Every structure is written in structure tokens, then in C-alpha cells.
Amino acid sequence: MMENSSTEAATPTSAPTRRRFLNWVWAFFGLAAMAEFGWLGVSFLNFRKDRSAPARAESIITAGPVEMFEPATVTAIPQGQLYLARLEDGGFLALSRTCTHLGCSLRWDVEQGKFICPCHGSSYNAAGEVLTAPAPRPLDSYPVRIENGIVKVDIATPQKRQRFEPGQVTRV
């Protein structure tokens, strides 16, 4: 047994061992992973002002002239991912295509005269009010304005509604 211990003592301590090499590799990959998570966290929280400026410029969607929309109709506006409802009294209401239950995309059923959610069967009238559950509240709306006979919708921030109110409608 003496011989075995003398051979261990004879190996130089400065020579790299497999264990030391693997510890360095694990430390390197651990630091790389921490750096990546840190970078992702900073990117997620990065609220640069130059990013919001172009989005704000593109947030106004031109739907078209007032005459293009007949009263008591609903028109899909693809570039805004919304529906523009012209109510029976001639007022305009821009509504989100997203169901307030689980976020499914709605479709307008012309024959039934209502929005229908294909996921869970919620339905809404042309003003975005809930007709059948499980949707908890009316559809979100967007501000509408009419400039020189042209209907424009600001899609920057949808307005979450708890109920439909006549003041939400833009009149000509």
C-alpha cells in the first residue's frame, strides 16, 4: 500500500485534471446562460421611446368615406384587425375582433346579425354587447373620428368596456 500512495504524491498538482476541466466547462456554460437570461430580461423591459414613435404614427387606420358604409351594417377592416359597425342611427363604432372570453377571433354572421365566437359560442350584437355567455363583457372598442367625411380609427389602445353606452358611438 505504500507504493500506491507514493505514486499519487509523485503526480504534479499543477497538471489539469479531467474534473477541473469539466468544472471550467460547466462554469463557462453557466455564465453564458446567465448572460443570455440577463439579456432577455433587459430586452423584455426595454421601453425605448424610438420604438413607440413609429407605432403611434401607424396607429390611425383610414377606413374610408362615410358614404361607403350603409347604416345597420358591419364591415371588416383587415389592416386594423377590427370591425367597423355603422349602427341603425348612422353612428360608427369600431370593435375588436377578439372575444372577451378567451381571445378567439370573432366572425360577423350577416344572416343572424351578430358576432359569433367559434370557440365557446359567445355572441355579440352589432354594438358589441354580449348576447350569449360565456363572454364576461362587451367587445373592446377603438376611438373613431370623422375628418372631412373620412372615417378614421385609432388602433393604438383598445378601450375595455364594461357595458355599451351611447357616448361610445361616433356620430356624423
C-alpha positions as CSV (number, residue, x, y, z in Angstrom):
1,M,0.0,0.0,0.0
2,M,2.9,2.3,0.5
3,E,3.8,2.2,-3.2
4,N,0.3,3.4,-4.3
5,S,0.4,6.5,-2.1
6,S,3.8,7.4,-3.2
7,T,2.7,7.4,-6.9
8,E,-0.2,9.7,-6.1
9,A,2.2,12.1,-4.4
10,A,4.5,12.0,-7.4
11,T,1.9,13.4,-9.8
12,P,2.2,17.2,-10.1
13,T,-0.7,19.2,-8.7
14,S,-0.4,21.8,-11.5
15,A,-1.4,19.4,-14.3
16,P,-5.0,19.8,-15.4
17,T,-7.3,17.0,-14.4
18,R,-10.4,15.9,-16.1
19,R,-12.5,17.0,-13.2
20,R,-11.0,20.5,-13.2
21,F,-11.6,20.8,-17.0
22,L,-15.2,19.8,-16.6
23,N,-15.7,22.3,-13.8
24,W,-14.4,25.0,-16.1
25,V,-16.7,23.9,-18.9
26,W,-19.8,23.9,-16.6
27,A,-18.8,27.3,-15.2
28,F,-18.5,28.7,-18.7
29,F,-21.9,27.4,-19.9
30,G,-23.5,28.6,-16.6
31,L,-22.1,32.1,-17.1
32,A,-23.2,32.1,-20.8
33,A,-26.8,31.0,-19.7
34,M,-26.9,33.7,-17.0
35,A,-25.8,36.3,-19.6
36,E,-28.4,35.2,-22.0
37,F,-31.2,35.3,-19.4
38,G,-30.0,38.8,-18.3
39,W,-30.0,40.0,-21.9
40,L,-33.6,38.6,-22.4
41,G,-34.7,40.3,-19.3
42,V,-33.3,43.7,-20.3
43,S,-34.8,43.3,-23.8
44,F,-38.2,42.5,-22.3
45,L,-38.1,45.5,-20.1
46,N,-36.6,47.9,-22.7
47,F,-39.1,50.6,-23.3
48,R,-37.3,52.8,-25.8
49,K,-39.1,55.9,-26.9
50,D,-38.0,55.5,-30.5
51,R,-39.9,52.2,-30.7
52,S,-43.2,53.8,-29.7
53,A,-43.0,56.7,-32.1
54,P,-43.4,54.8,-35.4
55,A,-46.2,52.7,-33.9
56,R,-48.1,55.8,-33.0
57,A,-47.8,57.2,-36.5
58,E,-49.2,54.0,-37.9
59,S,-52.0,53.6,-35.3
60,I,-54.5,55.6,-37.3
61,I,-56.4,53.4,-39.9
62,T,-58.3,55.1,-42.6
63,A,-61.5,53.0,-43.1
64,G,-63.0,55.0,-46.0
65,P,-65.5,57.7,-46.8
66,V,-68.7,57.8,-44.7
67,E,-70.9,57.1,-47.7
68,M,-69.1,53.7,-48.2
69,F,-70.8,52.4,-45.0
70,E,-74.5,51.9,-45.1
71,P,-76.5,52.2,-41.8
72,A,-77.1,48.9,-40.0
73,T,-74.0,47.2,-41.5
74,V,-70.8,45.7,-40.1
75,T,-67.6,45.9,-42.2
76,A,-64.3,44.0,-41.6
77,I,-61.3,46.3,-41.6
78,P,-58.4,43.9,-42.3
79,Q,-55.5,46.3,-41.7
80,G,-56.8,47.2,-38.2
81,Q,-57.9,43.7,-37.3
82,L,-61.3,45.2,-36.3
83,Y,-64.9,45.5,-37.4
84,L,-66.5,48.9,-38.2
85,A,-70.1,48.9,-37.3
86,R,-72.4,51.5,-38.6
87,L,-75.4,51.4,-36.4
88,E,-79.0,51.9,-37.5
89,D,-79.0,55.5,-36.4
90,G,-75.9,56.2,-38.6
91,G,-73.3,56.3,-35.7
92,F,-70.0,54.5,-36.0
93,L,-68.4,52.0,-33.6
94,A,-65.0,50.3,-34.1
95,L,-65.0,46.9,-32.4
96,S,-62.2,44.4,-31.7
97,R,-62.3,41.0,-33.5
98,T,-61.2,39.3,-30.2
99,C,-63.7,37.6,-28.0
100,T,-63.6,38.8,-24.4
101,H,-63.9,35.2,-23.1
102,L,-60.7,33.5,-24.2
103,G,-59.4,35.7,-27.1
104,C,-60.7,33.8,-30.1
105,S,-61.2,35.6,-33.4
106,L,-64.9,36.5,-34.0
107,R,-66.7,36.5,-37.2
108,W,-69.7,38.6,-38.2
109,D,-72.7,36.5,-39.3
110,V,-74.8,38.6,-41.7
111,E,-77.8,36.4,-41.7
112,Q,-78.1,36.3,-37.9
113,G,-76.9,39.9,-37.5
114,K,-74.4,39.1,-34.7
115,F,-70.8,38.4,-33.9
116,I,-70.2,34.7,-33.2
117,C,-67.2,33.1,-31.3
118,P,-66.4,29.8,-32.9
119,C,-64.6,28.6,-29.7
120,H,-67.2,28.6,-27.0
121,G,-70.4,30.0,-28.6
122,S,-70.4,33.6,-27.2
123,S,-72.3,36.0,-29.4
124,Y,-72.5,39.8,-29.5
125,N,-74.8,42.3,-31.2
126,A,-73.6,45.0,-33.7
127,A,-72.8,47.3,-30.7
128,G,-70.6,44.6,-29.2
129,E,-72.9,43.8,-26.3
130,V,-72.9,40.2,-25.1
131,L,-76.0,38.3,-26.3
132,T,-75.0,34.8,-25.1
133,A,-72.4,33.8,-22.5
134,P,-69.7,32.8,-21.5
135,A,-68.2,36.1,-22.6
136,P,-67.9,38.3,-19.4
137,R,-68.2,41.8,-21.0
138,P,-68.8,43.6,-24.3
139,L,-66.2,43.7,-27.1
140,D,-63.3,46.2,-26.8
141,S,-63.7,49.3,-28.9
142,Y,-61.4,51.8,-30.6
143,P,-61.8,55.5,-30.9
144,V,-63.4,56.6,-34.2
145,R,-63.3,60.1,-35.7
146,I,-64.6,61.5,-38.9
147,E,-62.4,64.1,-40.7
148,N,-63.6,65.7,-43.9
149,G,-66.1,62.8,-44.5
150,I,-63.5,60.1,-44.0
151,V,-63.8,57.6,-41.2
152,K,-60.6,57.0,-39.2
153,V,-59.9,54.6,-36.4
154,D,-57.2,54.9,-33.7
155,I,-56.0,51.3,-33.0
156,A,-53.2,52.3,-30.6
157,T,-55.1,51.2,-27.5
158,P,-58.3,49.2,-27.3
159,Q,-60.8,50.5,-24.8
160,K,-62.1,47.8,-22.4
161,R,-65.8,48.3,-21.8
162,Q,-68.0,47.0,-19.1
163,R,-71.1,47.9,-20.9
164,F,-72.3,49.7,-24.1
165,E,-73.0,53.4,-23.7
166,P,-74.3,55.7,-26.4
167,G,-71.4,58.1,-25.8
168,Q,-69.1,55.4,-27.3
169,V,-70.6,55.9,-30.7
170,T,-69.2,58.5,-33.1
171,R,-71.9,60.4,-35.0
172,V,-71.6,62.1,-38.3
